[in-house]
Amino acid sequence: MWSIKPNQKKQMLLVPNVLNYQMPATLIKGKYPGKTVVITAGLHSGEYPGIPATIHVAKTIDPHQVHGTILFIHCVNTSSF
């Protein structure tokens, strides 16, 4: 689905088939194998603090120290934001 190798971090726009807008996201694939976790923010309008928090955390995480994959969706409901 996404072309990313271990030890990489990639910013992208997710475009779900059922929605007509894009969601900014960061995908981090760790150096070590493991499970996948998805962290979302901005699901409901007015939930602003989570958006800059996910952006900040995604920037600070070092893929070399991660086991598995982390997908940060910075703002799910971009139309309300």
Order of alpha helices (4+ residues) and beta strands (2+ residues): beta-beta-beta-alpha-beta
